[in-house]
């Protein structure tokens, strides 16, 4: 054996060693005029093996990185055919997984043995979990709708008890501070002869009548941007200018009082029971705030409230008794009849206008 042949055999041995150790191997080269003998034949076979091995090695590397689109040419290595089958299965599995991610949990596979069993089990579990979540979401939606309806009811009830500003303060902070309002007009009325009427009427009928009357009062008061504070038996107390300021507070209250008188006259024309009221109106400074911590009651305090009560008690049936302070604010907007000064308990003589 010549030294050249021995060198070529060493190259062949080195190439086989590189392949067995998983390393890319360069093709072996022989001179073009090298004799056609066993060494040239072995070199030719080995170069084909190197080509297929290098291609397969590169494909495996890309597969490990998640690349499924790499093309592998047909070769004589059986492992290449197995790899192409694996690659095809993984592509199909990827498509199946994408369908599941889009919400189609009916996807199943049957081409990867034990892996198929595990995959199908996972798909079934995802389907069950998704259906459970869907069911819970529907229940949650129904519960939220119920909560929202109840919240709307509670908010409406709260607004029936408290002014909007005060109700919002309590909802957002849990507290509300008393405030002083300098320009407020107060309305106070009671039913004439209520004690006698209540003694002659059945309780159910009495309450129904009062409810109808005060509901009409409420509608008129609200329409004129005023605020009903409370009713005490047959007495009705309302204000304008608090808790929200209103430059037309006196005019709004007087308009409400006139409409209330008209509403009672209209009711009396269609009812066997004749209802009459006395109304007093006064303007001044008022303090407003929530009383109590369990049953919230918004109430108003101050000398203005007391004076309004005196205006009402010194009024005549189906008349509106207005103090001088209110008169000065609306004297050019309504017609009035001036009264002689009246002796008012705790106030001395006060000038009043009907």
Steps between C-alpha positions, in 0.01 A plus 500: 500500500640833401528796734230680295255212545579485870426878523163460326404214734587722796269770360219246462553378858496862630176578312329190646625601846354854456161356398491263796571794732212704356711760323449649155751350261654638182489296181810297419692590187703283265701612203304479176758257357486274805457138390152347515563258783360414844616829657315711237185284547512529881561876472196536269271309741632692798443840332134406436467402866662829606253698281196323643635513855579874483154574359335290768709661774401847385132399484514363854653827619220703337237264642638549851452875444136450400544534124271249329521628143852381421505276191694171511577333170442130459802292593592144572532549877196344666527757779438772242169340409407471867593865548282607209210306654566665838518842336168441323338383826628804688365731232160336528521513879579872480191554285288303748637709787416821315142380459479435874641846573216639285245325721443175310548239774372214284844448341652152546809321363574130439844490339750533788428211735520587869543864413164490320334365814653777712411770244140380468467488878629856522254616231211338688608661827524839329153449354357416844680797659380736227140382536523545876639851458223582252240375749660701781513810278127468428427462872726795576325711236161417651633577849643833381169591339320423826756705695464789256120495530523490880753785493266706286219429748715597798622815323143596417393436858793704631407790272144481631637553851790738444590784261714392203815678618476352850424151365806519271720610792387202707555257212849624418642582845253351749459838672348841438564821690232749609502821296372852543308650209440876506240538226225244544124532467296262715148366434287366787140383481249299694147371440215709643284300743710188459427372850125507437540345153719220630246414769224453241695309236608138492880478549548335162305772319675773701846375406400460136370857488811641665721295268319638196522858627869483596591322175350794313695738728821305428450521124440874514796558732734294281379667179587842644853391605417491869575228756250334731665453840237304692138452596384484862146372514307749288785755492719539193843670500695592184786734411673656203861622495644202684689272484550637146504878467227656289470873429126456439434329833223740610323502163513119475343451843223757440419341162482160670266636771264649239492174304434302818197717580373448144555122525291479819223707345498264204491196728213645705295546182513122446487368856249471781773584753603865502866555574635841590850609593679794656838599358778711647815615317811672634854567373821499700797300625458125554723220629458158337644166595443130557364399840574152634742226394266202447190650345618797300273805518594824327362789702513879503551728798512866588285800575384509136319168551329628816393822327358303203296291745362823653414625149301180441316505832392862440384431145140450394355185337605468134717810534876554476652711778837647395751682719644840418839352410348273236270774374795729422646232272185429295282810534530580129411148386169427678190684626477543879261628765684671783383419853527697816795397718417186695611417853706185460595291801865553585542750215288800588315671219589383148382645170338227287365489148232267361 
